[in-house]
Amino acid sequence: MWRSILCVALLVAGRGAFAQDDTVARIAGAATTRGGASAFLEKLADTVGGRVTGSPQNRAASELILETLKDAGYDKAHFEEYPMESRWTRGPASGRVVSPVERPLAVGSFAWVPGTAGEVQAPLVDIGSPSSNDLPVPLDRLRGAAVLVDPRKVGSDPSFVMRAALARKLADAGAAAMVLPSDKPHRMVYTSAFGFYPRGPLPVVSVAKEDALFLRRLMAKGPVKIALDVRNAFDTRPYQERNVIADLPGTAPGNEIVLMGAHFDSWDPAQGANDDGSGVAAVVEAARILKSLGVRPRRTIRFAFFSGEEEACLGSRAYVKAHEAELDSLRAVLIMDSGAQAPKGFQIQGRADLEAPLKRILAPLRSFDAAGISLEASFDQDHAPFVVAGVPAFALWVEEGEYDTHHHTITDTFDKVDPRMLAVDTAVMAIAAYALADAAEPPGRRLSPAEAAELMQKTGVAGTRQMVYGASPR
């Protein structure tokens, strides 16, 4: 199917007619023939590598993005800084079974959690998959223990909401560590910081799925003791992280903006190639294509590259705060952060009022089979702070593919990204931004704070919003 779609894109680019719009045809042709997104991603992945927020590698990524935009003619491209409460550095992590047998374990630390201050030996206690954050065993059993637990989705809240709540409860109970079975294959472990920034309450480690099964087989026969040695470090000195911003000015009077964005921070065990290097590469290349073709939509298209997404949308939250005065003029936000997979359309975060207008505006995407609209909502990407602010915010909706297999693991590397799909996603993002910016009317209005809160409750993301924001309104 995708080979035929690519051929269609090439043919219509040559004929100069795609959905009765020569501009759309030229964008499609450039995105699917130049290979610019894949070339940029290779440089980001192989030259910079993994990019933890607050690290030298993340700073190098921001400088590469800014340099690329300036080389493309965005003379006013610039950094926008915001303060971080803490920086975190991953140290070595090891684990082993001490008794009843001696055996090494494949483990890795979650991010923004403390280490163990040297090797600690602890009895292993399994609390399974609780249906609430009420701990299902007596607290005295947890004191000094390594606690094996499978956080799960409860109600509408994703499992990471339960993960953060259980971590706090276990720390209060005096547990030595929280041990989470990885859901990845082939003894791959997992890392994340959602719910733990600016500092997790206790050491939290991922243990390979196969090793978790082994531990539970041992525990079925009697007591088990394990040893963990995790050496992470925190730095709480003042530090300014940064986003990268560039504008393609519109031709119409006024200050309306369509924002297209992705996050350039990633996890360090790998290259952050699909999460979210692919999104960054697509947005960078979209910016270059629109500039090189001389595209001039009626409204400004803003390209935003956020940092700190992995720590709960730090950069996009900072952007919303810094640009509060212009949010009424923000027509729409488009985020790519689900990997370079076959595009289906956009997830519109429960905004049913926007469905019909978007179907009209995004009609040019039908030839890519990417004009679908999903009402599905989530709160773990950079669209989330804009949803809180009531702004129409959309996430690129793609086929799942193998994205989740490699997500937040050591295998998120450049070779996993299909350059053909990345090219098609680039075309879809660029065409969608152009169509929204050039449409006579916006797709819908900004919601009031009360309406936004009601929407988040209705779509099941209110619990995640509470975890991310706490008592703060934004």
KEVO-76337 format. One record per atom (N, C-alpha, C): residue in three letters; x, y, z. Coordinates in pm, whole numbers, plus 50000, padded with zeros to 5 digits. Layout:
BEGIN
AlaXYZ...
***
This chain:
BEGIN
Met500834987950000Met500005000050000Met500865012550000Trp501905012550086Trp502695024850098Trp503555027449976Arg503945016649906Arg504675018749781Arg503795025849680Ser502515021849672Ser501605028449578Ser501335042849617Ile501225045449748Ile501005059249794Ile502195068049759Leu503415062549778Leu504615070149745Leu504645073249596Cys504265063349514Cys504235065549370Cys503235076549334Val502075076249399Val501075086749375Val501655100449407Ala502365101349521Ala502935114149561Ala503935119049458Leu504755109949406Leu505755113849306Leu505075118349176Leu504035110849135Leu503365114349011Leu502685127849019Val501975130049132Val501265142749142Val502225154349155Ala503395151949215Ala504385162649224Ala504855166349085Gly505035156148999Gly505465158848862Gly504415166048782Arg503145162448801Arg502065168748727Arg501725182548782Gly502115185148907Gly501775197948967Gly500325198849007Ala499705187349041Ala498305187649083Ala498075177149188Phe497765181449307Phe497485172249418Phe496385178749499Ala495205172249497Ala494035177849565Ala493785192149519Gln493955194349389Gln493705207449327Gln494515218549393Asp495695215249439Asp496505225349507Asp497955222749473Asp498535231049390Asp499925229049347Asp500885230049463Thr500585238349563Thr501465239549679Thr501545226349755Val500395220149774Val500375207249843Val501155196949764Ala501025197149631Ala501755187749547Ala503265189649561Arg503695201949564Arg505135204649575Arg505655200449712Ile504875202849816Ile505285198549950Ile505415183349953Ala504415176449899Ala504445161749898Ala505635156549821Gly505885162249706Gly507005157849625Gly508345159949693Ala508515171549754Ala509785174449823Ala509995165049941Ala508935162750018Ala509075154350137Ala509405139950101Thr508855135149990Thr509015120949956Thr510165118149861Thr510875128549815Thr512005126149724Thr513345131249775Arg513345140849864Arg514625146949905Arg515405138750007Gly514725131350090Gly515415123550192Gly516005131850304Gly515545144250317Gly516135153150416Gly515865149250560Ala514675144050587Ala514345140350725Ala515235128950772Ser515425118850689Ser516265107450728Ser517715111750745Ala518205120450658Ala519585125050668Ala519805132850798Phe518835141450834Phe518965148750959Phe518905139351078Leu517995129751074Leu517875120351185Leu519155112251204Glu519775108251095Glu521025100751107Glu522085109151177Lys522155122051142Lys523135130751207Lys522815132451356Leu521555134551388Leu521145136251528Leu521455123651608Ala521105112051553Ala521255099351625Ala522715095351638Asp523465096051528Asp524825090851528Asp525855100751579Thr525585113651566Thr526555123751611Thr526295128151754Val525015130651788Val524665135151922Val524335123352013Gly523505114151964Gly523145102352042Gly522035105152142Gly521985097452250Gly520955098952353Gly521035112652419Arg519875118352454Arg519825132552492Arg518965134452617Val519515131552732Val518785133652857Val518635148652882Thr517445152852921Thr517205166952950Thr518215172153052Gly518825183553021Gly519825189453110Gly521235184653086Ser521435175652991Ser522765170052965Ser523485177752854Pro524805176252845Pro525535182252732Pro525025177452597Gln524615164852589Gln524105159552463Gln522805166552422Asn521945169352519Asn520705176352487Asn520995190452439Arg521975196852502Arg522355210352457Arg522915209952316Ala523705199552286Ala524255198252151Ala523135196352049Ala522095188952087Ala520965187051996Ala520265200251968Ser520075208452069Ser519425221452049Ser520255230151955Glu521565229451969Glu522435237451883Glu522405232351739Leu522335219351720Leu522235213651586Leu520935217951520Ile519825217551595Ile518535221751539Ile518575236451500Leu519095244851589Leu519145259251560Leu520025261951437Glu521165255651431Glu522075257551317Glu521405253251186Thr520695242051189Thr520015237051069Thr518935246651023Leu518175252051117Leu517125261651083Leu517705274451025Lys518785279451083Lys519415291651032Lys519985289350892Asp520575277650871Asp521105274350738Asp519985273750635Ala518775270450680Ala517635269650589Ala516995283250563Gly517475293650629Gly516965307050605Gly516105312750715Tyr515985305650828Tyr515225310750942Tyr516155319251030Asp516405331250985Asp517395339851051Asp517015343251194Lys515715343351223Lys515265346951358Lys515005334851447Ala515405323151403Ala515285311351489Ala516065313851617His515535309151729His516155312851857His515845302551965Phe516595303452074Phe516335295552193Phe515365303052284Glu514545295652357Glu513755301052466Glu514055292652589Glu514585298752693Glu515075291252809Glu514035290552921Tyr514205280453003Tyr513375278953123Tyr514205271653228Pro513915273753357Pro514725267653462Pro514325253153491Met515325245053525Met515075231453572Met515285230853723Glu514475222753791Glu514635221053935Glu515805211953969Ser516085202553880Ser517215193453905Ser517655187353773Arg518925183453770Arg519435175253661Arg519815161653718Trp519855151853630Trp520055138053674Trp521025131053580Thr521905123053637Thr522855115353557Thr522745100653594Arg522605092453492Arg522525078053512Arg523895072453546Gly523955064253651Gly525175057153685Gly525035042353656Pro526065034553683Pro525975020053662Pro524895014053751Ala524255003653700Ala523224996453777Ala523434981553756Ser523404974253866Ser523544959753857Ser522634953253960Gly522274940853933Gly521444933354026Gly521794918654020Arg521534911754129Arg521784897354132Arg520914890854238Val520664878154219Val520004870154322Val521084865554419Val520864867654548Val521804863554652Val521444849654704Ser520134847354725Ser519674834254772Ser518224832454727Pro517824820254699Pro518464807454735Pro519534802754636Val519714810454525Val520774807154430Val521534820054401Glu522684818954340Glu523444830554293Glu523194831854143Arg522694843554105Arg522394845353963Arg522344860253930Pro522994864753821Pro522874878853783Pro521504882053728Leu521094894653742Leu519814899353690Leu520054910753592Ala519274911353486Ala519334922553392Ala518454933753446Val519074944553491Val518324955653550Val518794968853490Gly517944978853500Gly518284992453460Gly517495002153544Ser518075013653575Ser517395023353659Ser516385031453581Phe515265034353643Phe514395044953593Phe515135058153613Ala514625068753549Ala515295081653554Ala514725090453664Trp515535099853706Trp515185109453812Trp514805102353942Val515445091053966Val515315084254095Val516715083054155Pro516815082354289Pro518125081154353Pro518705067254333Gly520015066254361Gly520665053354361Gly520555046754498Thr521325036154516Thr521235028354639Thr522385031154735Ala523265040454705Ala524415043454792Ala525235030754816Gly525635024654706Gly526375012154715Gly525445000254706Glu526024988454712Glu525184976454702Glu524354974554829Val523084971654807Val522204968254919Val521644954354894Gln521564946554998Gln520924933354990Gln519594934155064Ala518564928855003Ala517214930455060Ala516354918455026Pro515464914755116Pro514494904355084Pro513564909454975Leu513144900454887Leu512234904154779Leu510804901254821Val509954911554809Val508524910254841Val507744913354715Asp506834904554679Asp506014906154558Asp504624910754597Ile504224922754552Ile502864927554582Ile501974927154459Gly502444920754352Gly501604918454235Gly501224931154162Ser499954932254126Ser499444943554049Ser498254949554121Pro498514958454218Pro497424963854302Pro496374971354220Ser495154970654267Ser494054977754199Ser493904991954250Ser494714995754348Ser494745009554397Ser496135011754457Asn496385024154502Asn497705026454562Asn497745022754711Asp496715016154757Asp496755010354892Asp497604997754889Leu498654997354967Leu499584986054962Leu498894973555017Pro498984962254946Pro498194950354981Pro498854941055082Val499984945255141Val500624936855243Val500924945555365Pro501124939455482Pro501464947355601Pro502734955655579Leu502724967855629Leu503834976955606Leu505134971655664Asp505094964255773Asp506344959455832Asp507054949455741Arg506324943155650Arg506964934155555Arg507754941655448Leu507424954455428Leu508034962355320Leu509264969955366Arg509414971955495Arg510534979755545Arg511854972555512Gly512714979455437Gly514004973755399Gly513954963855286Ala512774961855224Ala512604951755119Ala512754957854980Ala513134949354885Ala513004952554743Ala511634947454701Val510794956254651Val509384952954629Val509114951454480Leu508734939554441Leu508394936354303Leu506924939654280Val506644947854179Val505264952254157Val505044955154009Asp503844951953962Asp503414954853825Asp502334965553828Pro502674978553823Pro501614988753818Pro500744986653695Arg499464988853710Arg498554986853598Arg497634998853582Lys496974999353468Lys495975009653446Lys494825007553544Val494425018153609Val493295017553702Val492285028053659Gly491085023653625Gly490095032953572Gly490595038553440Ser490595051553428Ser491095057953306Ser492565062153318Asp493165060353436Asp494545064753457Asp495525054553402Pro496495058753320Pro497505049453270Pro498335043553384Ser499055032853354Ser499815025853458Ser500875034653522Phe501415044653447Phe502465052853507Phe501945061953618Val500635064553619Val500065072153730Val500105063553857Met499725050953844Met499805041653957Met501255039453998Arg502145038853901Arg503565036853931Arg504095047754024Ala503785060353992Ala504265071454073Ala503635071154212Ala502345067954220Ala501665067554350Ala502215056354437Leu502445044554378Leu502985033354455Leu504405036154501Ala505185043054420Ala506555046254460Ala506555054754587Arg505655064454594Arg505575072854714Arg505165064554836Lys504185055854816Lys503735047454927Lys504845038054975Leu505585032354883Leu506655023154920Leu507785030554991Ala508095042554946Ala509125050455013Ala508695053655156Asp507425057455173Asp506915060455307Asp506975048155398Ala506835036255338Ala506875023855416Ala508295019355446Gly509295026455390Gly510675023055417Gly511265012255327Ala510655009955210Ala511184999955117Ala512555004255067Ala513404994555039Ala514744997454989Ala514735001054841Ala513814995154765Ala513754997654621Ala512424992654568Met512034998154455Met510864993754381Met511374986854255Val510924974654228Val511404966554117Val510244963854023Leu510354968753899Leu509274967853802Leu509634958353689Pro508874947753667Pro509134939053552Pro508984946753421Ser509964945753334Ser509874951953202Ser508824944953119Asp508154952353031Asp507214946052939Asp507834944152801Lys509154945652791Lys509854944452664Lys510374930252644Pro510564926052518Pro511074912552493Pro512604911852504His513124899752500His514564897152484His515414903552594Arg514934903152716Arg515644908152834Arg515974923052825Met515214930452748Met515404944952744Met514724951052867Val515374961052925Val514794968253037Val514314981852989Tyr513624988853077Tyr512855000853040Tyr513285012553127Thr513195024653072Thr513455036453154Thr512405047053127Ser512145055453227Ser511205066553216Ser511385075553337Ala510835087653328Ala510865096653443Ala509495102453474Phe508475098953394Phe507145104753415Phe506675101653557Gly506405112053632Gly505965110553769Gly507095110853871Phe508365111153827Phe509485110953921Phe510255124253926Tyr510245132153819Tyr510895145253822Tyr510195154153925Pro510905162154005Pro512355164854003Pro513205155054084Arg512575146254164Arg513325136054235Arg512385125054281Gly512645112954237Gly511835101654281Gly512065098554427Pro511115091854491Pro511195089954636Pro512095078454681Leu512445069454589Leu513305057954625Leu513885052254497Pro514915043654507Pro515415037154386Pro514325029054317Val514215030654185Val513235023254106Val513985016953990Val513905003653979Val514644996853872Val513694988353789Ser514054987253662Ser513384978253571Ser514174965353566Val513484954153577Val514124941053567Val513564933953444Ala514414927353368Ala513974920653247Ala512784911453273Lys511844911053178Lys510644902853193Lys511004888453228Glu511994882853158Glu512374869053181Glu512924867053322Asp513664877153372Asp514214876153506Asp513124877753612Ala512114886053584Ala510994887353677Ala510244874153689Leu510064867353577Leu509404854253581Leu510244844353662Phe511564844953644Phe512474836353721Phe512374839253871Leu512354852153906Leu512234855754048Leu510934850554108Arg509854851554033Arg508564846954086Arg508524831554098Arg509244824654010Arg509324810154026Arg510074806454153Leu511144814154180Leu511884811754303Leu511034814654425Met510294825854420Met509494829954536Met508364820054565Ala507924813154461Ala506874803154483Ala507354791654569Lys508684790354583Lys509264779154658Lys509824783554793Gly509964796654815Gly510504801154942Gly511044815254934Pro511654820355042Pro512174833955046Pro513284836154943Val513344848354893Val514364852354795Val514994865354842Lys516304866054831Lys517024878454861Lys517774882754735Ile517734895754705Ile518474900854591Ile519404912154636Ala520374915254553Ala521284926554575Ala521144936254459Leu521104949154491Leu521034959754390Leu522134969954417Asp522744974554310Asp523754985054321Asp523484995054209Val522915006454245Val522505016754148Val523155029954187Arg523865036154095Arg524685047954129Arg524325059954043Asn523155065454068Asn522695077553999Asn523155089954075Ala523095101354006Ala523515113954069Ala522555125254031Phe522325134354125Phe521505146154103Phe522375158654111Asp521945168854038Asp522585182054044Asp521465192354055Thr521395199354167Thr520315208954190Thr520785223454175Arg521985225354120Arg522435239054092Arg521555245253984Pro521395258653985Pro520545265153884Pro520995261553743Tyr520025258653658Tyr520335254753520Tyr519185259053430Gln519515264153311Gln518525268253213Gln518485258253098Glu517365251153085Glu517135242752968Glu516525251552860Arg516335246352741Arg515895254852630Arg515015247352531Asn514095254852470Asn513375250852351Asn513965258152231Val513655253652111Val514105260251988Val512865264151909Ile512815276851866Ile511615282151801Ile511995289051670Ala511205286851565Ala511385294051438Ala510015296351376Asp509855307651306Asp508575311251245Asp508685312551094Leu507665307451024Leu507455310550883Leu506305320450878Pro506575333450857Pro505525343550871Pro504385341650773Gly503165344750819Gly502005344450733Gly501835357450657Thr500955357350558Thr500745369250475Thr499555377650519Ala498645371850597Ala497435379050637Ala497715387950757Pro496965398850771Pro497105407050892Pro496745399051016Gly497245403651129Gly496955396751254Gly498115387951295Asn497925380851403Asn499045373151460Asn498675358451485Glu497785352951402Glu497395338951420Glu498545329551386Ile498625318551462Ile499755309251449Ile499225294851447Val499845286551365Val499725272051373Val501075266751417Leu501105259351526Leu502365254451582Leu502545239651549Met503725236351496Met504075222451468Met505295219051551Gly505235208051629Gly506335205651722Gly506655191151746Ala507805189251813Ala508305176151856Ala509305178751967His509695168152040His510665170152148His511995163552113Phe513095170652145Phe514405165652107Phe515145158552220Asp514645159152343Asp515275151352449Asp514905136652432Ser515715127852489Ser515445113552477Ser516125106352592Trp516105093052588Trp516805085252690Trp518165080752641Asp519065079152736Asp520475077252706Asp520925063052675Pro520205052352712Pro520725039252674Pro520835037452523Ala520045044752445Ala520085043552299Ala520245057452236Gln519695059252116Gln519885071652040Gln518645080452037Gly517545075952096Gly516325083852085Gly515935086251941Ala516105076151856Ala515895078051713Ala514415079351678Asn513585070451731Asn512145071451702Asn511445080051806Asp511905079651930Asp511305087652038Asp512325097952087Asp512255110152040Asp511375114651934Asp512215121051823Gly513375114551798Gly514195119651689Gly513455120051558Ser512585110151533Ser511825110051408Ser510905122051399Gly510265125751510Gly509415137551509Gly510205150351485Val511355151451551Val512215163151531Val512645164051384Ala513075152751328Ala513535152751190Ala512415156551094Ala511195151751120Ala510075155251034Ala509765170151040Val509795175751160Val509475190051174Val510595198651116Val511845194851139Val512975202151079Val512855202150927Glu512605190250871Glu512525189350725Glu511295196650671Ala510185196250743Ala509015203950700Ala509345218750694Ala510075223550796Ala510475237650796Ala511365240750676Arg512305231850646Arg513195234350533Arg512435233950400Ile511505224650388Ile510745223550263Ile509895236050239Leu509155240250340Leu508285251750324Leu509085264350291Lys510245265750353Lys511105277350323Lys511665276550181Ser512185264950144Ser512825263750013Ser511835265049898Leu510595261149919Leu509565262249815Leu508915276049811Gly509275284449905Gly508675297749909Gly507215297749948Val506805287950026Val505405287050067Val505075298450162Arg503965305250137Arg503545316450220Arg502085314650258Pro501795307450363Pro500395305950407Pro499875319050463Arg498585319850482Arg497985332150534Arg498415334750678Arg498515324050758Arg498905325850898Arg500295319950921Thr500925324651025Thr502275320251058Thr502285305651099Ile503295298351050Ile503565284851099Ile504775285751190Arg504615281351312Arg505715281551409Arg506215267151430Phe507535265651420Phe508165252751443Phe508765253051584Ala508305244051668Ala508725243951809Ala509355230551842Phe510565231151895Phe511295219251935Phe511475219952086Phe510765211052155Phe510705211452301Phe511745202152362Ser512265206052476Ser513075197052559Ser512235193252681Gly512715183452756Gly512075179952882Gly510745172752871Glu510395167852754Glu509115160652743Glu509105148152830Glu510245141252835Glu510305128552907Glu510155130253059Glu510335142153110Glu510155144853252Glu508785150753283Ala507845148953192Ala506455153753204Ala506295167453140Cys506735168653013Cys506405180152928Cys506935193352984Leu508175193253033Leu508725205553091Leu508815216852989Gly509325213752869Gly509515224352770Gly508215229852716Ser507245221352687Ser505965226252636Ser505185233652744Arg505315229152869Arg504685236652978Arg505315250452991Ala506635251152978Ala507315264152985Ala506895273052869Tyr506715267052750Tyr506275274852635Tyr504905280952660Val503965272752707Val502605277752732Val502625289052834Lys503445287552936Lys503535298153038Lys504115310852980Ala505185309652900Ala505855321552844Ala505005328452738His504145320952670His503365326452559His501885327852595Glu501605329052722Glu500215330052768Glu499435340852693Ala500085352152667Ala499375363452607Ala498935360852463Glu499545351052395Glu499195348752256Glu498435335552233Leu498025328852340Leu497345316052323Leu496015317452251Asp495345328852267Asp494085330952195Asp494285331152044Ser495515334252001Ser495815335051859Ser496375322151802Leu496475311951887Leu497035299151844Leu495905290851782Arg495915289751650Arg494855282551578Arg494845267751612Ala496025261751612Ala496115247351634Ala497545243751666Val497715232451734Val499025226751766Val499065212651709Leu500135209651635Leu500345196351578Leu501615190551637Ile501525178851699Ile502675172551762Ile502915158851698Met504175155951669Met504565142451622Met505445136151729Asp504955125251789Asp505725118651896Asp505285104151915Ser504975097451805Ser504625083251815Ser505425074751718Gly506525080351668Gly507405072751580Gly507055074351434Ala508005070351349Ala507825071151204Ala507135058551156Gln505815058551175Gln504985047251134Gln504005052251027Ala503285043050965Ala502305046850862Ala501265056150922Pro501095068250865Pro500155077950924Pro498705074550893Lys497855076850993Lys496415074550977Lys495635087650981Gly496195097951042Gly495505110751058Gly495945117351187Phe494995123051260Phe495335130151384Phe494365126451496Gln494915125151616Gln494125123651737Gln493825137551791Ile492565140451818Ile492185154251848Ile491725156051994Gln492125146752081Gln491995148452226Gln490555151052271Gly489625143852211Gly488245144652255Gly487465156652206Arg488065165152121Arg487395177152074Arg486425173851960Ala485285168151992Ala484305164151890Ala483835176151808Asp483875188151867Asp483445200051796Asp484365203551680Leu485575198051679Leu486555201151575Leu486555190751463Glu485835179751481Glu485945168551388Glu485525172451246Ala484355178151230Ala483865181551095Ala484745192051028Pro485095203251096Pro485975212951031Pro487325207050991Leu487885198451077Leu489185192651044Leu489105183450924Lys488015176150911Lys487875167450795Lys487895175450666Arg487315187350668Arg487345195950549Arg488755201550527Ile489345206750633Ile490645213350618Ile491735203450579Leu491685191450635Leu492745181550612Leu492425172050497Ala491445175550413Ala491095167150299Ala492285163950208Pro493275172950190Pro494415169450105Pro495195157150152Leu495005153050276Leu495735141350327Leu495095128150286Arg493955128650220Arg493275116250182Arg494125107750089Ser494895114050000Ser495715106349907Ser496835098749977Phe497145102750100Phe498095095250182Phe497385085650276Asp496065084550263Asp495265076450355Asp495505081050499Ala495665094350516Ala496025099850646Ala495115111150688Ala493865110450645Ala492905120950679Ala491965116650791Gly492305105750860Gly491455100850967Gly491475109951089Ile490385109951162Ile490265117751285Ile489905108251399Ser490695108351504Ser490415100351623Ser490135109651740Leu489095106551814Leu488765114251934Leu489575109752055Glu490435099952039Glu491225094852150Glu492055105952213Ala492185105352345Ala492935115552419Ala494055109052498Ser495125116452517Ser496245111952600Ser496865124252664Phe497795121952758Phe498375133352829Phe499875131152852Asp500515123252765Asp501925120252784Asp502785124652666Gln502315134852594Gln503085141152488Gln502935156252500Asp503645163552414Asp503705178052427Asp502435185352386His501425178252339His500135184952318His499445187852451Ala499815180452557Ala499075180852683Ala498965194952743Pro500055202652756Pro499915215952815Pro498995225152735Phe498895222952605Phe497995231052523Phe496545226952546Val496315214052571Val494975209452607Val494535216152737Val495445216552835Val495135223152962Val494745237752938Ala495425244052843Ala495165258152814Ala493965260052722Gly493315249152680Gly492115250352597Gly492365251952449Val493615251152407Val493975253252267Val493705240352188Pro493155241052067Pro493025229051984Pro494395222651960Ala494575210452007Ala495885204052004Ala495725189751953Phe496555186251855Phe496415173551786Phe497745166051783Ala497665152751789Ala498855144251780Ala498765135751655Leu499875134551582Leu499885126151464Leu499515111851504Trp498555106251434Trp498005092951463Trp498605083151363Val499325073251412Val500045064151324Val499745049551360Glu500045040751265Glu499995026451294Glu501015023251403Glu500705013451486Glu501585010451599Glu502925004951555Gly502954995751460Gly504204989851415Gly504994983951531Glu506304985551527Glu507184980651634Glu507654991751727Tyr506995003151720Tyr507435014651800Tyr507505011251948Asp506465005152001Asp506425002852145Asp507454992452188Thr507834983452099Thr508854973552134Thr510164980252172His510534990552099His511834997152118His511735009752205His510535013852238His510295026252312His510985025952449His511825035952477His512515037552606His513435025652638Thr514025019752535Thr514955008752557Thr516255011252484Ile517185002052500Ile518495003052438Ile518455001352286Thr517314997052233Thr517224994452089Thr516565005752010Asp516325017252070Asp515745028551997Asp516855035551918Thr517245029351808Thr518375033851728Thr517955036951585Phe518825043651513Phe518515048851379Phe518035037851284Asp518635026151294Asp518285015351200Asp516855010651214Lys516175014151325Lys514785009951345Lys513785019151274Val514255030351222Val513345040151161Val513295037951011Asp512095035550959Asp511895033450816Asp511935047050746Pro512925049450660Pro513025062650596Pro511825065950508Arg511175055750452Arg509995058350368Arg508845063650453Met508635057350568Met507555061950654Met507875075750711Leu509135078150743Leu509525091350793Leu509265102050688Ala509525098950562Ala509255108550454Ala507755111250441Val506955100750449Val505505102550438Val504965110550557Asp505455107450678Asp505035114950796Asp505415129650784Thr506595132250728Thr507035146050706Thr506055153250615Ala505675146650506Ala504715152650414Ala503385155450483Val502895145850561Val501615147350629Val501655159050728Met502725159750808Met502835170750904Met502915184250834Ala503725185150728Ala503885197950658Ala502595202150589Ile501925192650524Ile500675195950455Ile499585199850554Ala499515192750667Ala498505196150768Ala498735210150823Ala499985213450854Ala500285226750906Ala499945237550803Tyr500325235050679Tyr500015244650572Tyr498495246350555Ala497775235050552Ala496325235750533Ala495645243450646Leu496065240950768Leu495475247950883Leu495835262750881Ala497055265850841Ala497505279850840Ala496895287650725Asp496525280850617Asp496005287850500Asp494495287650492Ala493835280050581Ala492375279250579Ala491745292750612Ala490595295050554Ala489915307850577Ala489515309450723Glu489125298650787Glu488695299250926Glu489455288851009Pro489645291551138Pro490285281651225Pro489375269551243Pro489925258151287Pro489085246351305Pro488105247551421Gly488385256251515Gly487515257951631Gly488095268151726Arg487465269451840Arg487855279851935Arg488675274252050Arg489265283352123Arg489945279752247Arg488895277852357Leu489045267252435Leu488115264552545Leu488455273052667Ser487465275952748Ser487685282552876Ser488345272752972Pro488945277553082Pro489525268253180Pro488535257853231Ala487305262053256Ala486295252553305Ala485965242153198Glu485865246453073Glu485585237152963Glu486735227452942Ala487975232552953Ala489135223752937Ala489185213353048Ala488885217453170Ala488865208053282Ala487785197453262Glu486645201653214Glu485555192153188Glu485945182253078Leu486595187352974Leu487045178552865Leu488045168152915Met488995172352997Met489995162953049Met489365152453138Gln488365156453214Gln487655146753297Gln486915136853209Lys486255141853108Lys485455133453019Lys486325123652941Thr487505127952899Thr488375119552816Thr489305110752897Gly489245111653030Gly490005102553114Gly491455106153137Val491835118853113Val493235122753135Val493395131453259Ala492325133653333Ala492395142453450Ala493365137253555Gly493425123953573Gly494355118353671Gly495795120653633Thr496105119253504Thr497475121953457Thr497785136753471Arg496815145253438Arg497035159653454Arg497345163153600Gln496645156753693Gln496895159253835Gln498295154753875Met498735143353821Met500075138453853Met501135148153801Val500935153453680Val501915162253617Val501935176053681Tyr500765181553706Tyr500665195553749Tyr500485197053900Gly500025186853970Gly499725188554109Gly498585198254127Ala498715206954225Ala497655216754252Ala497745228954161Ser498825230254083Ser498995241753997Ser498005241053881Pro497395252453842Pro496465252153730Pro497145249053598Arg498455252853586Arg499215249953464Arg500665247353496
***
